[in-house]
Each structure stands twice: as structure tokens, then as C-alpha cells.
């Protein structure tokens, strides 16, 4: 495939969008409530909006759209780094090839089992597995063996990993087919920056230098049978407005060519990383104000797409943006291979980047529960075939919520019974009771109540 990102086009529509009158901006905001997305030109106008009153209206629209599509649920997962060997030399990453002081690690299968045991005993059911790009220490064969190993781990109280999503370097179509056979869910890949010159500067060495090969990877993944793909940009490398436009154009191209847009969009901000010069002082830092704005605009532009927020952000900011469009979050994360088994002061020397939210899974769950978000460990859609176009057909009109809300309650009930601290369990039971009384209609309420009782009696992995 050819490169489909045109820098001049993006710069031109952003320039033309400046000084748009308030009436037209409000017309775009009103259009977003239809849940059909926005055009690049409309998104450019919202990005160039600086009036605080209008930005407030943008945030309100995003809040309603998120509620209409996904309800109040937040899916939780943990990243599992299995190796940090890398042949790339990305200037913003602690794993980069020239970081000679990094403790290089490639976990054995036994070590991966032990990592997964720790995560299962905390209550995790979903993982994002990832590693550096290295032909020997992080080969596809090694990665596949690691996936199969993680799926094989079972612990007490029904502990198991029910779905593994992966973040892996670009592959050829036949290798995506091989990866798909392991039972993975979503394949995730960040372009990092969509700006060509910045991309060239930030990737001075290694296979990642090839902008187009990376850009078209999600097309090859779908050709290789992967139903759900995820894209993302690392905000702070270049102007955030340009990056949002790049993400939108990428999403539109995927939908045009493959019939299905991205299942998820990730929005990490650049954080300090060990011996990573571009991460120490970002050239294009994104303020909290602008970060909330871009989250809201992405939600309005592609309302059907899940949005992922990592533990790069502080607890305070995470709390603020949950309601603006976020549907998936990591919790209790470690970014160094083997990090879930160790808490040494030297761990940062093996990590990809610094964390902003270091709370435990239970602490995060208590916090979001008290804010009336329903924590979810659901993997039902993957296992029932509600993926790819089938998922989008439900997500676009907001119908997916009837499954999401219900399955979130079931998985949350499991967590409360098996892993929660007493204070979290008390808060969680109150929230479930509140949802039964206010969220579910009579027929659905009885079904949910009956299945919750079965979970109370010992049944696990209940979903619709």
C-alpha cells in the first residue's frame, strides 16, 4: 500500500479552520450528537477552537456521546511486557537500541507464568502483551509461545486470562494469520507521530524507520484475518492538532479500504524515560487543558471507537477524562519485564517509561466505583464473534451498550467476590444495586439478578 497521510493537506485544513465563527462551531457540535462521526474539515475546526465556552460545550458533547455509546462502564486491563531488547533507536523510548545502561530482559516461559499468576491473583482477566522489536530476543515464535503460556495459567478462585490483546511490530500478512490463530483479540500498533519529518527525526535507526510499512500494518492485519485493530499516536512528539488529524485520516482510510475502522484509539502522552532524550523535554508538550480537549474531539469524531487511557497519566487527570470518551484503562501497570514480581528501586532501568498512576488495581477500582463508573473485565464480544464489522454494526447506533453494561456487572461481581478489599466490595455492591434499580428494565433486571445470584453461588465466566 501507498502512504495515505498528506502533511500539506492536514496543515492546510488546520490553517483554513482558524477563526471559524461560533455559530458554525455549534452546528458541528450539534451534528456530533447524531453519533455518525465528523469530517476532517469539521474536526479541524474543533481543534482550532480556543474559546473556553465553546470548549466547554465540546466536552459536554463528548460526555453525552460516550454515555450513549458505552454507558458508564470502563474496561480494565494490564500490560504485560515480556522483553525489552530492541533494534530500533526511537529517541523517546527507554528500550531504544543505544540505551546501553538499560537492563535488557527477555522473560522465560516460567517467568511469564509467574507474572500472569500475580496478575490473575489481583483479579485481571485481560492483558495487553508487548515487547521490543528484536529478530531473536523478541521473535514472532517467542511472542506466540508467550501468548500460549499466558493463556495456560490458571490460579485459585477461577483465576484465568480470558483475552490477550497484543502490541507487536509490523508484520507481513501471513504472519498476522499465524498470530491470529493463537486466540488473540485486538492487534494494536501506534504510528507514534503522523508528521513525516518528525517521524524521521525520532526514528534514526532500526526497522521502525519505515513510515509507510508501519502506517499500513493495520491494513495487513485485517487482510490476515485480524478482526479488531487499534491505532494510536504519542502526543508530545509533534503538534497535537496534527496528530489528531492523522488519527482520524488513518481511521477513515481503514474503514474505506477494509470496511471496518479501528476498534480502539490510544492517546498516550510522552512521559520521561530512562536515557531517552526526546522524552526528557518534549518538543511539543500537551497541556492538561489541551489533552482533555483532544480526548473529547476524538470521541466526537469517531464515536464508535474505544478509547484507551494508560497509567502514564496521573490519577487526578485520569478521573477527569474518563467521562470525556475513555472506554478502556490500564491499572496496576508495570512497564518493565518481570515488574509484577519485583518492586526494586532499580526497576526503572528496565522500564519503557515512567508511570503517572502507580495505584493498585483495587485502589483504581474503588476510585472509579465511587465515581459511578462500572469496572468491567468483559471479554464476551471476542468469544461470541461480536468483532470487526459485527461489533461496529452494534457500536455505531449505540446498541452495544446493552451487552456492555450487563457483562460489566457480571465481571465486576466476580471481582468483588474473589479479589476485592472489604471497602471496595462494599462500594461495588452498592453500585450494582443502584444499577439494578435504575439502569435495567424489568425483563433485563430479572435476568441480571438471576445470574448475579448464580455468581454469588459460585458460577463464573457468566456473559451474554
C-alpha positions in Angstrom: 0.0 0.0 0.0 1.0 3.6 -0.5 1.4 6.3 2.2 -2.0 7.9 2.6 -1.1 10.7 5.0 -0.6 14.0 3.3 1.1 16.5 5.6 0.3 19.5 3.4 -3.4 18.6 3.3 -3.5 18.4 7.1 -1.7 21.7 7.6 -3.9 23.4 5.0 -7.2 22.4 6.5 -6.0 23.3 10.0 -5.0 26.7 8.7 -8.3 27.2 7.0 -10.2 26.2 10.1 -8.9 29.1 12.2 -11.2 31.9 13.2 -14.4 29.9 12.4 -17.5 31.7 13.8 -19.2 30.4 16.9 -22.4 29.6 15.0 -20.7 27.1 12.7 -18.8 25.5 15.6 -22.0 24.9 17.4 -23.5 23.4 14.3 -20.6 20.9 14.3 -21.1 20.1 18.0 -24.8 19.6 17.3 -24.0 17.2 14.4 -21.8 15.1 16.7 -24.8 14.2 18.8 -26.1 12.1 15.8 -23.3 9.6 16.5 -22.2 9.4 12.9 -18.8 11.0 13.3 -17.3 14.1 11.8 -15.4 15.0 8.7 -11.7 16.0 8.7 -12.7 19.6 8.0 -15.1 19.7 10.9 -12.6 18.1 13.3 -10.0 20.7 12.2 -12.4 23.5 13.2 -13.0 22.0 16.6 -9.2 21.6 17.1 -8.7 25.3 16.3 -11.4 26.4 18.8 -9.9 28.3 21.7 -12.9 29.9 23.2 -13.4 28.4 26.7 -17.2 28.5 26.5 -17.2 26.6 23.2 -14.6 24.1 24.5 -17.0 23.5 27.5 -19.7 22.6 25.0 -17.3 20.3 23.2 -16.6 18.5 26.5 -20.3 18.2 27.3 -21.0 16.7 23.8 -18.2 14.1 24.3 -19.6 13.2 27.7 -23.0 12.5 26.3 -21.7 10.6 23.3 -19.6 8.4 25.5 -22.6 7.7 27.7 -24.8 7.0 24.7 -22.4 4.5 23.1 -20.8 2.8 26.1 -22.7 3.8 29.2 -20.8 4.2 32.4 -18.5 1.2 32.0 -14.7 1.2 32.0 -12.9 -1.9 30.8 -9.7 -2.7 32.8 -6.6 -4.5 31.6 -2.9 -4.8 32.5 0.1 -4.5 30.1 2.5 -7.4 30.2 6.0 -6.6 28.9 7.8 -9.8 28.1 11.1 -8.4 26.7 12.9 -5.1 26.2 15.5 -6.0 23.7 15.1 -3.7 20.6 16.9 -2.9 17.4 15.1 0.4 16.9 16.6 3.6 18.2 13.5 5.7 19.0 14.6 8.8 20.8 11.6 8.9 23.1 11.8 5.2 24.4 13.7 3.7 27.2 14.0 0.4 25.2 16.0 2.1 22.4 19.0 0.3 21.0 21.6 2.9 22.1 20.5 2.9 25.7 23.5 0.9 26.9 22.6 1.3 30.6 19.2 -0.4 30.3 18.9 -3.8 32.0 17.9 -6.0 29.0 15.5 -8.7 29.8 13.6 -11.5 27.9 11.4 -13.4 30.2 11.4 -17.2 30.1 8.1 -19.0 29.8 8.3 -19.8 33.5 8.8 -16.2 34.4 5.9 -15.3 32.2 3.8 -17.8 34.0 4.7 -16.2 37.3 3.9 -12.7 36.0 0.5 -13.9 34.9 -0.2 -15.6 38.3 0.4 -12.3 40.0 -2.0 -10.5 37.7 -4.7 -13.2 38.0 -4.5 -13.1 41.8 -5.1 -9.4 41.6 -8.2 -10.0 39.5 -7.1 -9.3 36.0 -8.8 -11.1 33.1 -7.5 -9.1 30.1 -3.9 -8.5 29.1 -2.1 -6.3 26.6 1.1 -8.3 25.7 4.0 -6.3 24.2 7.8 -6.3 23.8 10.6 -4.5 22.0 11.4 -5.2 18.3 14.3 -7.7 18.0 14.5 -10.6 15.5 16.0 -13.0 18.0 15.1 -12.0 21.5 11.5 -10.9 20.5 10.8 -13.1 17.5 7.2 -13.9 16.5 7.8 -17.5 17.6 8.8 -16.3 21.1 5.8 -14.0 21.2 3.4 -16.7 20.2 4.8 -19.1 22.8 4.4 -16.4 25.4 0.7 -15.9 24.4 0.0 -19.6 24.7 1.8 -19.7 28.0 -0.2 -16.9 29.5 -3.5 -18.5 28.4 -2.5 -21.7 30.0 -2.1 -20.2 33.5 -4.9 -21.0 36.0 -5.0 -19.9 39.6 -7.3 -20.3 42.5 -10.8 -18.7 42.6 -11.1 -19.4 38.8 -8.2 -17.1 38.0 -7.5 -17.0 34.3 -6.7 -14.7 31.4 -9.7 -14.7 29.1 -8.4 -12.4 26.4 -4.9 -11.2 25.3 -4.6 -8.2 23.0 -1.2 -7.6 21.5 1.0 -4.7 20.6 3.6 -6.0 18.2 5.9 -4.6 15.5 4.5 -4.6 11.9 4.2 -8.0 10.3 3.5 -9.4 6.9 0.0 -10.7 6.1 0.9 -14.4 6.6 2.4 -13.7 10.0 -0.7 -11.9 11.1 -2.6 -15.0 10.1 -0.3 -17.1 12.3 -0.7 -14.7 15.2 -4.5 -14.7 14.9 -4.6 -18.5 15.4 -3.4 -18.1 19.0 -6.8 -16.7 20.0 -5.8 -13.0 20.5 -8.2 -10.2 20.5 -7.1 -6.8 19.2 -3.8 -6.1 17.5 -2.5 -2.6 18.5 0.1 -0.5 16.8 1.0 3.1 17.3 2.2 5.3 14.4 3.7 7.4 17.2 3.7 10.6 15.0 1.9 11.1 11.7 4.2 14.0 10.8 6.7 12.7 8.3 9.7 14.9 9.2 9.2 14.4 12.9 8.9 10.6 12.4 12.2 10.6 10.5 13.9 12.5 13.3 12.5 10.4 16.1 13.4 7.1 14.4 17.0 7.4 13.3 17.7 3.7 13.2 16.2 0.2 13.0 13.2 -1.3 11.1 10.9 1.4 12.5 12.4 4.0 10.2 10.0 2.9 7.5 7.0 5.2 8.0 4.8 3.6 5.3 5.4 0.0 6.4 4.2 0.9 9.9 1.3 3.0 8.7 -0.1 0.2 6.5 0.4 -2.5 9.1 -3.2 -2.5 10.3 -4.4 -3.0 6.7 -2.2 -6.1 6.5 -3.5 -7.3 9.9 -7.1 -7.1 8.7 -6.1 -8.9 5.5 -4.6 -11.5 7.7 -7.9 -12.2 9.5 -7.5 -9.9 12.5 -11.0 -8.6 13.1 -10.1 -5.8 15.5 -7.2 -3.4 15.2 -6.1 -0.5 17.4 -4.1 2.7 16.4 -2.6 5.4 18.4 -0.3 8.5 18.5 2.3 9.5 21.1 1.3 13.0 21.9 4.2 15.4 22.6 6.3 14.5 19.6 4.5 17.0 17.3 1.6 19.4 17.4 -1.4 17.6 18.9 -3.8 19.0 16.4 -1.8 17.5 13.5 -1.7 14.1 15.3 -5.5 14.1 15.9 -6.0 14.7 12.2 -3.6 11.9 11.4 -5.5 9.5 13.7 -8.8 10.5 12.0 -7.4 10.1 8.5 -6.0 6.7 9.5 -9.4 5.6 10.9 -11.2 6.8 7.8 -8.8 5.0 5.5 -9.1 1.7 7.4 -12.9 1.9 7.1 -12.8 2.8 3.4 -10.3 0.0 2.5 -11.2 -2.7 4.9 -14.9 -2.0 5.8 -14.0 -1.6 9.5 -12.4 1.3 11.3 -10.2 0.9 14.3 -11.6 -1.0 17.3 -9.5 1.3 19.6 -7.6 4.5 19.6 -4.8 5.0 22.2 -3.8 8.5 23.3 -0.7 8.3 25.4 1.2 11.5 26.2 5.0 11.5 26.2 6.5 10.7 29.6 10.1 10.7 30.8 12.0 7.5 30.1 15.4 6.3 31.1 18.1 7.7 28.7 15.5 8.7 26.1 16.5 12.3 25.1 13.2 13.3 23.4 11.2 12.2 26.4 13.1 14.3 28.9 11.9 17.6 27.5 9.1 17.0 24.8 9.3 19.4 21.9 5.5 19.7 21.7 4.2 19.2 25.2 0.4 18.8 25.5 -1.2 20.7 28.5 -3.9 19.1 30.6 -6.3 21.6 29.1 -5.5 20.6 25.5 -5.4 16.9 26.4 -9.0 17.0 27.7 -10.0 18.8 24.5 -8.3 16.3 22.2 -9.9 13.4 24.0 -13.3 15.0 23.6 -12.8 15.7 19.9 -11.7 12.2 19.1 -14.8 10.9 20.8 -17.0 13.1 18.7 -15.1 12.4 15.5 -15.1 8.5 15.8 -17.9 7.8 18.4 -17.9 4.0 17.7 -14.2 3.5 18.6 -13.0 2.5 22.0 -10.5 5.0 23.5 -7.7 3.7 25.7 -6.0 5.7 28.5 -2.8 4.3 30.1 -1.2 4.8 33.5 1.1 7.4 32.1 -1.4 9.9 33.4 -1.9 10.9 37.0 -4.9 9.7 38.9 -6.4 13.2 39.0 -6.3 13.7 35.2 -7.5 10.1 34.6 -10.5 10.8 36.7 -11.3 14.0 34.7 -11.1 12.4 31.2 -12.9 9.1 32.0 -16.2 10.8 31.3 -15.0 12.5 28.1 -14.8 9.4 26.0 -12.4 6.9 27.6 -13.8 3.3 27.5 -10.7 1.2 28.4 -8.0 1.8 31.0 -4.9 0.0 32.3 -4.5 -0.3 36.0 -1.8 -1.5 38.4 0.7 -1.4 35.5 4.4 -2.1 35.2 6.4 -1.3 32.1 9.5 -3.4 32.8 9.6 -7.1 32.0 9.2 -9.0 35.3 7.9 -5.9 37.0 4.9 -7.6 38.6 7.1 -9.9 40.6 9.6 -7.3 41.8 9.4 -3.8 43.2 13.1 -3.0 43.2 14.3 0.6 43.2 16.3 -0.3 40.1 13.2 -1.4 38.1 13.2 1.9 36.1 16.4 0.8 34.4 14.4 -1.9 32.6 11.2 0.1 32.0 9.9 1.7 28.8 8.7 4.9 30.5 7.7 6.4 33.9 4.2 5.9 35.3 1.9 8.6 36.4 -0.6 6.4 38.2 1.0 3.8 40.5 -2.1 2.7 42.4 -3.0 -0.9 42.7 -5.9 -2.4 40.7 -8.1 -2.5 43.8 -7.4 1.2 44.5 -8.3 2.2 40.9 -11.5 0.1 41.1 -12.5 1.7 44.3 -12.0 5.1 42.9 -13.9 4.6 39.7 -16.7 2.8 41.5 -17.2 5.8 43.9 -17.4 7.9 40.8 -20.3 5.7 39.5 -18.2 4.1 36.7 -18.8 0.3 36.4 -15.5 -1.6 36.2 -15.5 -4.3 33.5 -13.3 -7.3 32.8 -15.6 -8.4 30.0 -14.3 -10.5 27.1 -17.7 -11.7 25.7 -17.6 -9.9 22.4 -14.4 -11.7 21.4 -15.7 -15.1 22.3 -19.1 -14.7 20.8 -17.9 -13.2 17.5 -19.1 -9.7 18.1 -15.9 -8.4 16.5 -14.9 -6.4 13.4 -17.9 -5.3 11.4 -20.4 -7.1 13.6 -19.1 -5.1 16.6 -19.3 -1.8 14.6 -22.8 -2.5 13.5 -23.8 -2.6 17.2 -21.5 0.2 18.4 -22.3 2.8 15.8 -26.0 3.1 16.8 -25.2 2.6 20.5 -26.7 -0.9 20.7 -23.5 -2.4 22.1 -24.3 -0.8 25.4 -27.0 -3.4 26.2 -24.3 -6.1 26.2 -21.5 -4.0 27.7 -23.4 -2.8 30.7 -24.8 -6.2 31.6 -21.5 -8.1 31.1 -19.6 -5.4 33.1 -21.9 -6.1 36.0 -21.3 -9.8 35.8 -17.5 -9.5 35.7 -17.5 -6.8 38.4 -19.5 -9.1 40.7 -16.9 -11.8 40.2 -14.1 -9.4 41.1 -15.9 -8.2 44.2 -16.4 -11.8 45.5 -13.0 -13.1 44.6 -10.4 -10.3 44.9 -11.8 -7.0 46.2 -10.8 -5.5 49.5 -13.7 -5.1 52.0 -14.2 -1.4 51.3 -14.1 -1.9 47.6 -16.6 -4.8 47.8 -19.0 -2.6 49.9 -18.8 0.2 47.4 -19.2 -2.2 44.5 -22.3 -3.9 45.8 -23.9 -0.5 46.3 -23.2 0.4 42.7 -24.6 -2.8 41.4 -27.7 -2.4 43.5 -28.1 1.1 42.2 -27.7 -0.1 38.6 -30.3 -2.8 39.1 -32.8 -0.3 40.3 -32.1 2.5 37.8 -30.4 1.1 34.7 -32.1 -2.1 33.7 -35.7 -2.5 32.6 -37.9 -5.1 34.3 -37.2 -8.1 32.0 -33.4 -7.4 31.8 -33.4 -6.7 35.6 -34.7 -10.2 36.4 -32.2 -11.9 34.1 -29.3 -9.9 35.6 -30.5 -10.6 39.1 -30.8 -14.3 38.5 -27.3 -14.6 37.0 -25.8 -12.4 39.8 -27.2 -15.0 42.2 -25.5 -17.8 40.3 -22.3 -15.9 40.5 -22.8 -15.5 44.3 -23.3 -19.3 44.5 -20.0 -20.0 42.7 -20.7 -19.9 38.9 -18.0 -18.0 37.0 -17.5 -16.6 33.5 -21.1 -15.5 33.0 -21.8 -13.4 30.0 -24.4 -12.7 27.2 
